[in-house]
Amino acid sequence: MYTKSIQLKEIVQHQSGSDIDHYVGLKTQWHICENRNLVVSPLIEDKFTPLGIEISHSALTTQLDFTGVTPYEILLFDSEKQFMGKTFSLHEGSGTFRIETQARFILIWNTKEDEKTRRELQNFNCKTLLLDDDLVFTINKLSGYYGKFPYFILKHPKSPCYTQIPIHLVEDESSADHLPGSVLSITSEILEDKDKKESLLLYHFEKVYEKISVESNRPKDLALVLSSDSAYYLPKVNNKPRFLNSIPYGGVLLDLNGHIIAQSIQHFI
């Protein structure tokens, strides 16, 4: 067994109405199965890393014993790496739990412990598995005003797409009319005081959130990203923006004109 990078593909709708390919990259533990019968539990070395199984024997079906392997999601792919469907290993009784499948590639992951994979595959409509030479390179066109802290991230509902909104901290708003995104007037004194600057950004954050929600006639998922490991999120929890040490990552990142500027990578330079 060895470590292998893979990608999963889905097809999503861009805000322009056209279909685009969206990829999620995963690092897996990879096993080549040469026998028709396979006991899966000895292969689970790390509950935080998905396990990929590649069927190399010539029989039509493979019997997989998932006894003791719970709770796991099981994704099945045919010989062309096209998605066949998924099932779950949730059996917690004393008996055995086996499945027989014609799949030639199988991906399993722990739905309780593996938070990273759960976040990546949430609402993911898988179509294809990509391996080795099939892998698609990430897109990175972050430049100019994009990818610089602080910024807003707007999450599009039922989509892997995000829009990044640059934030410009200026002393004179009239000098920033040409800048794309959100402009915040701030004195040099506040700019140099971390706590005061963050407080002012949070106030601005809530005002921008209210404006965007009113204009779209529905609440939006918006984040104020301050650094690589700190962000605030709206809607509120307990009447306050949520603070987390994780920031939005991956997916399809759009600029204010709807153009793709990053895919499957971090949103900052």
PyRosetta script that sets phi, psi and omega in degrees:
from pyrosetta import init, pose_from_sequence

init()
pose = pose_from_sequence("MYTKSIQLKEIVQHQSGSDIDHYVGLKTQWHICENRNLVVSPLIEDKFTPLGIEISHSALTTQLDFTGVTPYEILLFDSEKQFMGKTFSLHEGSGTFRIETQARFILIWNTKEDEKTRRELQNFNCKTLLLDDDLVFTINKLSGYYGKFPYFILKHPKSPCYTQIPIHLVEDESSADHLPGSVLSITSEILEDKDKKESLLLYHFEKVYEKISVESNRPKDLALVLSSDSAYYLPKVNNKPRFLNSIPYGGVLLDLNGHIIAQSIQHFI")
pose.set_psi(1, 144.4)
pose.set_omega(1, -176.0)
pose.set_phi(2, -147.6)
pose.set_psi(2, 167.8)
pose.set_omega(2, 179.0)
pose.set_phi(3, -82.8)
pose.set_psi(3, 136.7)
pose.set_omega(3, -177.7)
pose.set_phi(4, -143.2)
pose.set_psi(4, 133.3)
pose.set_omega(4, 175.3)
pose.set_phi(5, -89.1)
pose.set_psi(5, 134.3)
pose.set_omega(5, 179.5)
pose.set_phi(6, -132.0)
pose.set_psi(6, 169.5)
pose.set_omega(6, 171.9)
pose.set_phi(7, -134.5)
pose.set_psi(7, 147.1)
pose.set_omega(7, 171.4)
pose.set_phi(8, -113.5)
pose.set_psi(8, 142.4)
pose.set_omega(8, -178.3)
pose.set_phi(9, -117.8)
pose.set_psi(9, 139.7)
pose.set_omega(9, 167.5)
pose.set_phi(10, -128.9)
pose.set_psi(10, 166.0)
pose.set_omega(10, 177.1)
pose.set_phi(11, -114.2)
pose.set_psi(11, 123.1)
pose.set_omega(11, -177.1)
pose.set_phi(12, -125.5)
pose.set_psi(12, 165.1)
pose.set_omega(12, -178.9)
pose.set_phi(13, -95.9)
pose.set_psi(13, 124.9)
pose.set_omega(13, 173.2)
pose.set_phi(14, -71.9)
pose.set_psi(14, 156.8)
pose.set_omega(14, -177.8)
pose.set_phi(15, -63.3)
pose.set_psi(15, -16.3)
pose.set_omega(15, 176.2)
pose.set_phi(16, -77.7)
pose.set_psi(16, -10.9)
pose.set_omega(16, -179.5)
pose.set_phi(17, 102.9)
pose.set_psi(17, -12.9)
pose.set_omega(17, 179.8)
pose.set_phi(18, -85.6)
pose.set_psi(18, 157.5)
pose.set_omega(18, 178.5)
pose.set_phi(19, -86.2)
pose.set_psi(19, 139.9)
pose.set_omega(19, 175.8)
pose.set_phi(20, -131.9)
pose.set_psi(20, 152.0)
pose.set_omega(20, 176.2)
pose.set_phi(21, -83.3)
pose.set_psi(21, 133.7)
pose.set_omega(21, 177.2)
pose.set_phi(22, -121.1)
pose.set_psi(22, 131.6)
pose.set_omega(22, -175.5)
pose.set_phi(23, -117.7)
pose.set_psi(23, 142.4)
pose.set_omega(23, 171.3)
pose.set_phi(24, -118.3)
pose.set_psi(24, 126.3)
pose.set_omega(24, 178.4)
pose.set_phi(25, -97.4)
pose.set_psi(25, 137.4)
pose.set_omega(25, -179.8)
pose.set_phi(26, -133.4)
pose.set_psi(26, 144.4)
pose.set_omega(26, 171.3)
pose.set_phi(27, -98.5)
pose.set_psi(27, 127.5)
pose.set_omega(27, -174.5)
pose.set_phi(28, -125.1)
pose.set_psi(28, 162.9)
pose.set_omega(28, 161.8)
pose.set_phi(29, -91.8)
pose.set_psi(29, 127.2)
pose.set_omega(29, -169.9)
pose.set_phi(30, -115.7)
pose.set_psi(30, 133.9)
pose.set_omega(30, -177.6)
pose.set_phi(31, -128.2)
pose.set_psi(31, 133.3)
pose.set_omega(31, 174.4)
pose.set_phi(32, -94.3)
pose.set_psi(32, 119.9)
pose.set_omega(32, -178.3)
pose.set_phi(33, -98.2)
pose.set_psi(33, 115.9)
pose.set_omega(33, -177.1)
pose.set_phi(34, -103.0)
pose.set_psi(34, -3.0)
pose.set_omega(34, -177.9)
pose.set_phi(35, -120.3)
pose.set_psi(35, 156.3)
pose.set_omega(35, -177.0)
pose.set_phi(36, -71.5)
pose.set_psi(36, -23.4)
pose.set_omega(36, 179.8)
pose.set_phi(37, -114.9)
pose.set_psi(37, 131.6)
pose.set_omega(37, -177.1)
pose.set_phi(38, -138.1)
pose.set_psi(38, 126.8)
pose.set_omega(38, 172.6)
pose.set_phi(39, -92.4)
pose.set_psi(39, 121.2)
pose.set_omega(39, -170.3)
pose.set_phi(40, -82.5)
pose.set_psi(40, -35.2)
pose.set_omega(40, -171.0)
pose.set_phi(41, -53.9)
pose.set_psi(41, -39.4)
pose.set_omega(41, 179.2)
pose.set_phi(42, -66.0)
pose.set_psi(42, -15.3)
pose.set_omega(42, -178.4)
pose.set_phi(43, -85.4)
pose.set_psi(43, -12.5)
pose.set_omega(43, -177.4)
pose.set_phi(44, -81.1)
pose.set_psi(44, 97.5)
pose.set_omega(44, 179.7)
pose.set_phi(45, -95.7)
pose.set_psi(45, -23.8)
pose.set_omega(45, -173.5)
pose.set_phi(46, -150.0)
pose.set_psi(46, 115.9)
pose.set_omega(46, -178.7)
pose.set_phi(47, -71.2)
pose.set_psi(47, -10.8)
pose.set_omega(47, -178.0)
pose.set_phi(48, -98.7)
pose.set_psi(48, 1.9)
pose.set_omega(48, -179.0)
pose.set_phi(49, -126.1)
pose.set_psi(49, 127.9)
pose.set_omega(49, 178.0)
pose.set_phi(50, -61.0)
pose.set_psi(50, 154.7)
pose.set_omega(50, 177.5)
pose.set_phi(51, -113.0)
pose.set_psi(51, 126.6)
pose.set_omega(51, 174.9)
pose.set_phi(52, -105.9)
pose.set_psi(52, 138.6)
pose.set_omega(52, 179.6)
pose.set_phi(53, -124.7)
pose.set_psi(53, 124.3)
pose.set_omega(53, 178.8)
pose.set_phi(54, -109.8)
pose.set_psi(54, 121.5)
pose.set_omega(54, -176.8)
pose.set_phi(55, -86.9)
pose.set_psi(55, 120.1)
pose.set_omega(55, -177.4)
pose.set_phi(56, -112.3)
pose.set_psi(56, -9.0)
pose.set_omega(56, 179.6)
pose.set_phi(57, -76.5)
pose.set_psi(57, 167.7)
pose.set_omega(57, -172.7)
pose.set_phi(58, -95.7)
pose.set_psi(58, -4.5)
pose.set_omega(58, 179.6)
pose.set_phi(59, -66.4)
pose.set_psi(59, 155.9)
pose.set_omega(59, -176.2)
pose.set_phi(60, -69.2)
pose.set_psi(60, -36.6)
pose.set_omega(60, -176.8)
pose.set_phi(61, -127.3)
pose.set_psi(61, 162.1)
pose.set_omega(61, 176.1)
pose.set_phi(62, -128.0)
pose.set_psi(62, 136.2)
pose.set_omega(62, 175.6)
pose.set_phi(63, -99.8)
pose.set_psi(63, 121.6)
pose.set_omega(63, -178.2)
pose.set_phi(64, -110.2)
pose.set_psi(64, 126.2)
pose.set_omega(64, 179.4)
pose.set_phi(65, -97.6)
pose.set_psi(65, 109.8)
pose.set_omega(65, -179.2)
pose.set_phi(66, -101.4)
pose.set_psi(66, 18.1)
pose.set_omega(66, 179.4)
pose.set_phi(67, -56.3)
pose.set_psi(67, 126.1)
pose.set_omega(67, 179.3)
pose.set_phi(68, 82.4)
pose.set_psi(68, -2.2)
pose.set_omega(68, -179.5)
pose.set_phi(69, -101.3)
pose.set_psi(69, 95.6)
pose.set_omega(69, -174.5)
pose.set_phi(70, -156.2)
pose.set_psi(70, 147.0)
pose.set_omega(70, -8.7)
pose.set_phi(71, -90.9)
pose.set_psi(71, 126.4)
pose.set_omega(71, -177.2)
pose.set_phi(72, -129.6)
pose.set_psi(72, 144.8)
pose.set_omega(72, 169.3)
pose.set_phi(73, -96.5)
pose.set_psi(73, 139.7)
pose.set_omega(73, -175.6)
pose.set_phi(74, -120.5)
pose.set_psi(74, 115.6)
pose.set_omega(74, 178.1)
pose.set_phi(75, -103.4)
pose.set_psi(75, 133.3)
pose.set_omega(75, -173.7)
pose.set_phi(76, -116.0)
pose.set_psi(76, 136.5)
pose.set_omega(76, -179.1)
pose.set_phi(77, -132.3)
pose.set_psi(77, 147.3)
pose.set_omega(77, -179.0)
pose.set_phi(78, -85.0)
pose.set_psi(78, -171.4)
pose.set_omega(78, -176.2)
pose.set_phi(79, -65.9)
pose.set_psi(79, -21.6)
pose.set_omega(79, 177.4)
pose.set_phi(80, -92.8)
pose.set_psi(80, 7.2)
pose.set_omega(80, 179.3)
pose.set_phi(81, 68.5)
pose.set_psi(81, 23.7)
pose.set_omega(81, 176.6)
pose.set_phi(82, -89.0)
pose.set_psi(82, 141.8)
pose.set_omega(82, -175.8)
pose.set_phi(83, -66.7)
pose.set_psi(83, 129.0)
pose.set_omega(83, -179.8)
pose.set_phi(84, -101.6)
pose.set_psi(84, -25.0)
pose.set_omega(84, -176.3)
pose.set_phi(85, 145.2)
pose.set_psi(85, -178.3)
pose.set_omega(85, 179.4)
pose.set_phi(86, -142.8)
pose.set_psi(86, 159.6)
pose.set_omega(86, 175.7)
pose.set_phi(87, -143.5)
pose.set_psi(87, -177.1)
pose.set_omega(87, -175.9)
pose.set_phi(88, -133.0)
pose.set_psi(88, 145.1)
pose.set_omega(88, 172.4)
pose.set_phi(89, -105.6)
pose.set_psi(89, 98.4)
pose.set_omega(89, -176.9)
pose.set_phi(90, -120.7)
pose.set_psi(90, 5.6)
pose.set_omega(90, -174.0)
pose.set_phi(91, -68.5)
pose.set_psi(91, 122.8)
pose.set_omega(91, -179.2)
pose.set_phi(92, -119.8)
pose.set_psi(92, 8.9)
pose.set_omega(92, -179.5)
pose.set_phi(93, -79.6)
pose.set_psi(93, -172.9)
pose.set_omega(93, -177.3)
pose.set_phi(94, -86.4)
pose.set_psi(94, -14.3)
pose.set_omega(94, -178.3)
pose.set_phi(95, -82.6)
pose.set_psi(95, -175.1)
pose.set_omega(95, -179.7)
pose.set_phi(96, -92.2)
pose.set_psi(96, 157.0)
pose.set_omega(96, 175.5)
pose.set_phi(97, -134.0)
pose.set_psi(97, 114.5)
pose.set_omega(97, -178.3)
pose.set_phi(98, -128.1)
pose.set_psi(98, 151.6)
pose.set_omega(98, 170.2)
pose.set_phi(99, -129.8)
pose.set_psi(99, 149.4)
pose.set_omega(99, 175.2)
pose.set_phi(100, -115.7)
pose.set_psi(100, 130.7)
pose.set_omega(100, -172.5)
pose.set_phi(101, -142.9)
pose.set_psi(101, 152.4)
pose.set_omega(101, 173.6)
pose.set_phi(102, -91.9)
pose.set_psi(102, -0.5)
pose.set_omega(102, -178.6)
pose.set_phi(103, -59.6)
pose.set_psi(103, 146.9)
pose.set_omega(103, 177.2)
pose.set_phi(104, -106.5)
pose.set_psi(104, -14.1)
pose.set_omega(104, 174.5)
pose.set_phi(105, -136.5)
pose.set_psi(105, 136.7)
pose.set_omega(105, -176.4)
pose.set_phi(106, -135.3)
pose.set_psi(106, 135.2)
pose.set_omega(106, 176.8)
pose.set_phi(107, -124.5)
pose.set_psi(107, 127.8)
pose.set_omega(107, 178.4)
pose.set_phi(108, -127.6)
pose.set_psi(108, 147.2)
pose.set_omega(108, 178.5)
pose.set_phi(109, -149.2)
pose.set_psi(109, 151.6)
pose.set_omega(109, -175.5)
pose.set_phi(110, -80.7)
pose.set_psi(110, 113.1)
pose.set_omega(110, -174.7)
pose.set_phi(111, -75.4)
pose.set_psi(111, -10.4)
pose.set_omega(111, 179.0)
pose.set_phi(112, -97.5)
pose.set_psi(112, -43.3)
pose.set_omega(112, -172.2)
pose.set_phi(113, -95.5)
pose.set_psi(113, -31.8)
pose.set_omega(113, -171.7)
pose.set_phi(114, -88.9)
pose.set_psi(114, 81.0)
pose.set_omega(114, -176.8)
pose.set_phi(115, -67.4)
pose.set_psi(115, -34.9)
pose.set_omega(115, -179.2)
pose.set_phi(116, -62.3)
pose.set_psi(116, -48.1)
pose.set_omega(116, 179.5)
pose.set_phi(117, -66.9)
pose.set_psi(117, -37.7)
pose.set_omega(117, 177.7)
pose.set_phi(118, -60.9)
pose.set_psi(118, -41.2)
pose.set_omega(118, 178.7)
pose.set_phi(119, -65.8)
pose.set_psi(119, -40.9)
pose.set_omega(119, -178.4)
pose.set_phi(120, -68.2)
pose.set_psi(120, -36.0)
pose.set_omega(120, -173.0)
pose.set_phi(121, -99.5)
pose.set_psi(121, 3.0)
pose.set_omega(121, 177.9)
pose.set_phi(122, -62.9)
pose.set_psi(122, 124.6)
pose.set_omega(122, -179.2)
pose.set_phi(123, 61.8)
pose.set_psi(123, 21.0)
pose.set_omega(123, -179.0)
pose.set_phi(124, -85.3)
pose.set_psi(124, 125.3)
pose.set_omega(124, -178.4)
pose.set_phi(125, -101.2)
pose.set_psi(125, 81.7)
pose.set_omega(125, -170.2)
pose.set_phi(126, -64.4)
pose.set_psi(126, 137.6)
pose.set_omega(126, 177.5)
pose.set_phi(127, -118.9)
pose.set_psi(127, -41.1)
pose.set_omega(127, -170.0)
pose.set_phi(128, -145.9)
pose.set_psi(128, 147.7)
pose.set_omega(128, 171.8)
pose.set_phi(129, -101.4)
pose.set_psi(129, 133.8)
pose.set_omega(129, 178.3)
pose.set_phi(130, -117.4)
pose.set_psi(130, 132.9)
pose.set_omega(130, -179.8)
pose.set_phi(131, -131.5)
pose.set_psi(131, 151.0)
pose.set_omega(131, 168.7)
pose.set_phi(132, 50.1)
pose.set_psi(132, -114.8)
pose.set_omega(132, -175.4)
pose.set_phi(133, -69.3)
pose.set_psi(133, -13.9)
pose.set_omega(133, 179.7)
pose.set_phi(134, -79.0)
pose.set_psi(134, -17.1)
pose.set_omega(134, -171.8)
pose.set_phi(135, -59.6)
pose.set_psi(135, 137.9)
pose.set_omega(135, -179.4)
pose.set_phi(136, -98.0)
pose.set_psi(136, 132.8)
pose.set_omega(136, 179.8)
pose.set_phi(137, -71.1)
pose.set_psi(137, 151.8)
pose.set_omega(137, 177.5)
pose.set_phi(138, -71.5)
pose.set_psi(138, 160.5)
pose.set_omega(138, 177.4)
pose.set_phi(139, -105.5)
pose.set_psi(139, 132.0)
pose.set_omega(139, 176.4)
pose.set_phi(140, -139.9)
pose.set_psi(140, 98.5)
pose.set_omega(140, 177.0)
pose.set_phi(141, -118.5)
pose.set_psi(141, 25.6)
pose.set_omega(141, 179.3)
pose.set_phi(142, -67.9)
pose.set_psi(142, 123.1)
pose.set_omega(142, 179.6)
pose.set_phi(143, -164.7)
pose.set_psi(143, 174.2)
pose.set_omega(143, 177.7)
pose.set_phi(144, 63.4)
pose.set_psi(144, -119.5)
pose.set_omega(144, -176.7)
pose.set_phi(145, -88.4)
pose.set_psi(145, -7.2)
pose.set_omega(145, -173.5)
pose.set_phi(146, -97.2)
pose.set_psi(146, 144.0)
pose.set_omega(146, 177.7)
pose.set_phi(147, 88.2)
pose.set_psi(147, 12.8)
pose.set_omega(147, -178.9)
pose.set_phi(148, -115.7)
pose.set_psi(148, 133.7)
pose.set_omega(148, -179.9)
pose.set_phi(149, -74.9)
pose.set_psi(149, 147.8)
pose.set_omega(149, -10.2)
pose.set_phi(150, -82.1)
pose.set_psi(150, 161.4)
pose.set_omega(150, 175.1)
pose.set_phi(151, -152.5)
pose.set_psi(151, 163.9)
pose.set_omega(151, 173.1)
pose.set_phi(152, -98.7)
pose.set_psi(152, 147.1)
pose.set_omega(152, 172.2)
pose.set_phi(153, -123.9)
pose.set_psi(153, 123.5)
pose.set_omega(153, 177.6)
pose.set_phi(154, -105.2)
pose.set_psi(154, 120.9)
pose.set_omega(154, -179.8)
pose.set_phi(155, -91.3)
pose.set_psi(155, 128.5)
pose.set_omega(155, 178.2)
pose.set_phi(156, -84.0)
pose.set_psi(156, 132.2)
pose.set_omega(156, -176.8)
pose.set_phi(157, -65.4)
pose.set_psi(157, 142.9)
pose.set_omega(157, 177.4)
pose.set_phi(158, 53.0)
pose.set_psi(158, 41.5)
pose.set_omega(158, -175.8)
pose.set_phi(159, -157.0)
pose.set_psi(159, 152.5)
pose.set_omega(159, 174.3)
pose.set_phi(160, -84.4)
pose.set_psi(160, 5.9)
pose.set_omega(160, -174.2)
pose.set_phi(161, -88.0)
pose.set_psi(161, 140.6)
pose.set_omega(161, 172.5)
pose.set_phi(162, -124.2)
pose.set_psi(162, 150.4)
pose.set_omega(162, 168.8)
pose.set_phi(163, -113.9)
pose.set_psi(163, 128.9)
pose.set_omega(163, 176.6)
pose.set_phi(164, -94.2)
pose.set_psi(164, 133.6)
pose.set_omega(164, 179.1)
pose.set_phi(165, -115.8)
pose.set_psi(165, 108.4)
pose.set_omega(165, 178.7)
pose.set_phi(166, -62.0)
pose.set_psi(166, 147.1)
pose.set_omega(166, 174.3)
pose.set_phi(167, -113.9)
pose.set_psi(167, 127.4)
pose.set_omega(167, -179.8)
pose.set_phi(168, -111.0)
pose.set_psi(168, 117.7)
pose.set_omega(168, 178.6)
pose.set_phi(169, -94.9)
pose.set_psi(169, 112.3)
pose.set_omega(169, -174.4)
pose.set_phi(170, -133.8)
pose.set_psi(170, 154.1)
pose.set_omega(170, 175.4)
pose.set_phi(171, -85.8)
pose.set_psi(171, -25.2)
pose.set_omega(171, -178.5)
pose.set_phi(172, -128.3)
pose.set_psi(172, 106.8)
pose.set_omega(172, -176.5)
pose.set_phi(173, -63.3)
pose.set_psi(173, -30.0)
pose.set_omega(173, -177.7)
pose.set_phi(174, -64.9)
pose.set_psi(174, -20.5)
pose.set_omega(174, -179.7)
pose.set_phi(175, -86.9)
pose.set_psi(175, 0.2)
pose.set_omega(175, -174.0)
pose.set_phi(176, -116.8)
pose.set_psi(176, 17.5)
pose.set_omega(176, -176.9)
pose.set_phi(177, -61.1)
pose.set_psi(177, -29.9)
pose.set_omega(177, -175.6)
pose.set_phi(178, -86.8)
pose.set_psi(178, -5.7)
pose.set_omega(178, -173.8)
pose.set_phi(179, -82.2)
pose.set_psi(179, 135.1)
pose.set_omega(179, 177.6)
pose.set_phi(180, -77.4)
pose.set_psi(180, 141.2)
pose.set_omega(180, 176.2)
pose.set_phi(181, 107.6)
pose.set_psi(181, -145.7)
pose.set_omega(181, -173.7)
pose.set_phi(182, -110.7)
pose.set_psi(182, 133.2)
pose.set_omega(182, -178.4)
pose.set_phi(183, -110.5)
pose.set_psi(183, 131.5)
pose.set_omega(183, 179.0)
pose.set_phi(184, -124.4)
pose.set_psi(184, 121.5)
pose.set_omega(184, 177.9)
pose.set_phi(185, -78.3)
pose.set_psi(185, 128.8)
pose.set_omega(185, -174.3)
pose.set_phi(186, -148.8)
pose.set_psi(186, 140.0)
pose.set_omega(186, 179.1)
pose.set_phi(187, -81.9)
pose.set_psi(187, 159.5)
pose.set_omega(187, 178.9)
pose.set_phi(188, -63.5)
pose.set_psi(188, -30.8)
pose.set_omega(188, 179.0)
pose.set_phi(189, -64.3)
pose.set_psi(189, -46.6)
pose.set_omega(189, 179.8)
pose.set_phi(190, -69.9)
pose.set_psi(190, -37.3)
pose.set_omega(190, -179.0)
pose.set_phi(191, -59.0)
pose.set_psi(191, -32.9)
pose.set_omega(191, -178.3)
pose.set_phi(192, -87.6)
pose.set_psi(192, -8.0)
pose.set_omega(192, 179.6)
pose.set_phi(193, -104.9)
pose.set_psi(193, 108.2)
pose.set_omega(193, -173.9)
pose.set_phi(194, -56.4)
pose.set_psi(194, -46.6)
pose.set_omega(194, -177.0)
pose.set_phi(195, -66.8)
pose.set_psi(195, -43.7)
pose.set_omega(195, 179.6)
pose.set_phi(196, -66.1)
pose.set_psi(196, -39.5)
pose.set_omega(196, 179.2)
pose.set_phi(197, -63.9)
pose.set_psi(197, -42.5)
pose.set_omega(197, 179.8)
pose.set_phi(198, -65.8)
pose.set_psi(198, -40.0)
pose.set_omega(198, 178.6)
pose.set_phi(199, -62.0)
pose.set_psi(199, -42.4)
pose.set_omega(199, 179.0)
pose.set_phi(200, -67.6)
pose.set_psi(200, -39.1)
pose.set_omega(200, 177.1)
pose.set_phi(201, -62.8)
pose.set_psi(201, -39.4)
pose.set_omega(201, 178.6)
pose.set_phi(202, -65.2)
pose.set_psi(202, -40.3)
pose.set_omega(202, 177.0)
pose.set_phi(203, -62.3)
pose.set_psi(203, -45.2)
pose.set_omega(203, 178.4)
pose.set_phi(204, -63.9)
pose.set_psi(204, -39.0)
pose.set_omega(204, 178.9)
pose.set_phi(205, -56.1)
pose.set_psi(205, -48.7)
pose.set_omega(205, -178.2)
pose.set_phi(206, -67.0)
pose.set_psi(206, -35.6)
pose.set_omega(206, 178.5)
pose.set_phi(207, -67.0)
pose.set_psi(207, -42.9)
pose.set_omega(207, 178.2)
pose.set_phi(208, -64.7)
pose.set_psi(208, -40.9)
pose.set_omega(208, 178.7)
pose.set_phi(209, -60.5)
pose.set_psi(209, -45.5)
pose.set_omega(209, 178.9)
pose.set_phi(210, -61.2)
pose.set_psi(210, -42.4)
pose.set_omega(210, -178.8)
pose.set_phi(211, -64.0)
pose.set_psi(211, -47.2)
pose.set_omega(211, -179.8)
pose.set_phi(212, -63.9)
pose.set_psi(212, -41.1)
pose.set_omega(212, -178.6)
pose.set_phi(213, -67.0)
pose.set_psi(213, -39.6)
pose.set_omega(213, 178.8)
pose.set_phi(214, -66.4)
pose.set_psi(214, -44.1)
pose.set_omega(214, -177.9)
pose.set_phi(215, -64.7)
pose.set_psi(215, -33.3)
pose.set_omega(215, -179.4)
pose.set_phi(216, -94.2)
pose.set_psi(216, -5.0)
pose.set_omega(216, 178.8)
pose.set_phi(217, 63.1)
pose.set_psi(217, 26.7)
pose.set_omega(217, 175.9)
pose.set_phi(218, -162.9)
pose.set_psi(218, 150.5)
pose.set_omega(218, 177.9)
pose.set_phi(219, -62.2)
pose.set_psi(219, 147.2)
pose.set_omega(219, 179.9)
pose.set_phi(220, -119.0)
pose.set_psi(220, 155.8)
pose.set_omega(220, 172.7)
pose.set_phi(221, -90.5)
pose.set_psi(221, 111.2)
pose.set_omega(221, -175.1)
pose.set_phi(222, -128.6)
pose.set_psi(222, 142.2)
pose.set_omega(222, 177.9)
pose.set_phi(223, -127.1)
pose.set_psi(223, 140.4)
pose.set_omega(223, 169.9)
pose.set_phi(224, -101.1)
pose.set_psi(224, 112.2)
pose.set_omega(224, -176.1)
pose.set_phi(225, -100.2)
pose.set_psi(225, 119.4)
pose.set_omega(225, -176.3)
pose.set_phi(226, -98.6)
pose.set_psi(226, -31.1)
pose.set_omega(226, -178.4)
pose.set_phi(227, -160.3)
pose.set_psi(227, -174.6)
pose.set_omega(227, -177.9)
pose.set_phi(228, -69.1)
pose.set_psi(228, -12.9)
pose.set_omega(228, -179.6)
pose.set_phi(229, -139.2)
pose.set_psi(229, 29.5)
pose.set_omega(229, 176.9)
pose.set_phi(230, -152.5)
pose.set_psi(230, 130.8)
pose.set_omega(230, -179.9)
pose.set_phi(231, -155.5)
pose.set_psi(231, 152.2)
pose.set_omega(231, 172.1)
pose.set_phi(232, -110.3)
pose.set_psi(232, 146.3)
pose.set_omega(232, -176.0)
pose.set_phi(233, -126.5)
pose.set_psi(233, 142.8)
pose.set_omega(233, 170.5)
pose.set_phi(234, -125.3)
pose.set_psi(234, 146.9)
pose.set_omega(234, 12.8)
pose.set_phi(235, -65.2)
pose.set_psi(235, 166.0)
pose.set_omega(235, -175.1)
pose.set_phi(236, -74.4)
pose.set_psi(236, 157.2)
pose.set_omega(236, 168.1)
pose.set_phi(237, -125.8)
pose.set_psi(237, 127.4)
pose.set_omega(237, -175.3)
pose.set_phi(238, 54.9)
pose.set_psi(238, 38.6)
pose.set_omega(238, 175.6)
pose.set_phi(239, 67.2)
pose.set_psi(239, 18.5)
pose.set_omega(239, 177.9)
pose.set_phi(240, -137.6)
pose.set_psi(240, 148.3)
pose.set_omega(240, 172.6)
pose.set_phi(241, -59.6)
pose.set_psi(241, 140.1)
pose.set_omega(241, 179.6)
pose.set_phi(242, -77.3)
pose.set_psi(242, 133.4)
pose.set_omega(242, 173.8)
pose.set_phi(243, -103.6)
pose.set_psi(243, 132.1)
pose.set_omega(243, 176.8)
pose.set_phi(244, -135.0)
pose.set_psi(244, 152.6)
pose.set_omega(244, 176.8)
pose.set_phi(245, -87.6)
pose.set_psi(245, 7.0)
pose.set_omega(245, 174.8)
pose.set_phi(246, -117.5)
pose.set_psi(246, 146.7)
pose.set_omega(246, -177.0)
pose.set_phi(247, -120.1)
pose.set_psi(247, 160.5)
pose.set_omega(247, 177.4)
pose.set_phi(248, -55.7)
pose.set_psi(248, 140.7)
pose.set_omega(248, -173.5)
pose.set_phi(249, -145.2)
pose.set_psi(249, 148.4)
pose.set_omega(249, 170.6)
pose.set_phi(250, 71.9)
pose.set_psi(250, -152.1)
pose.set_omega(250, -177.1)
pose.set_phi(251, 64.8)
pose.set_psi(251, -156.3)
pose.set_omega(251, 179.3)
pose.set_phi(252, -111.3)
pose.set_psi(252, 113.7)
pose.set_omega(252, -177.1)
pose.set_phi(253, -97.6)
pose.set_psi(253, 126.7)
pose.set_omega(253, -177.7)
pose.set_phi(254, -110.8)
pose.set_psi(254, 151.7)
pose.set_omega(254, 170.4)
pose.set_phi(255, -87.5)
pose.set_psi(255, -175.5)
pose.set_omega(255, -175.6)
pose.set_phi(256, -68.6)
pose.set_psi(256, -14.1)
pose.set_omega(256, 177.3)
pose.set_phi(257, -97.4)
pose.set_psi(257, 4.0)
pose.set_omega(257, 179.0)
pose.set_phi(258, 83.7)
pose.set_psi(258, 9.5)
pose.set_omega(258, 178.3)
pose.set_phi(259, -85.3)
pose.set_psi(259, 143.7)
pose.set_omega(259, 179.2)
pose.set_phi(260, -74.6)
pose.set_psi(260, 122.8)
pose.set_omega(260, 178.9)
pose.set_phi(261, -115.5)
pose.set_psi(261, -10.1)
pose.set_omega(261, 176.0)
pose.set_phi(262, -162.7)
pose.set_psi(262, 150.0)
pose.set_omega(262, 175.9)
pose.set_phi(263, -149.7)
pose.set_psi(263, 131.6)
pose.set_omega(263, 175.7)
pose.set_phi(264, 62.4)
pose.set_psi(264, 26.6)
pose.set_omega(264, 177.0)
pose.set_phi(265, -137.5)
pose.set_psi(265, 178.0)
pose.set_omega(265, 173.7)
pose.set_phi(266, -64.3)
pose.set_psi(266, 158.0)
pose.set_omega(266, -174.9)
pose.set_phi(267, -95.1)
pose.set_psi(267, 8.8)
pose.set_omega(267, -178.0)
pose.set_phi(268, -129.0)
pose.set_psi(268, 160.7)
pose.set_omega(268, 179.8)
pose.set_phi(269, -88.1)
pose.dump_pdb("model.pdb")
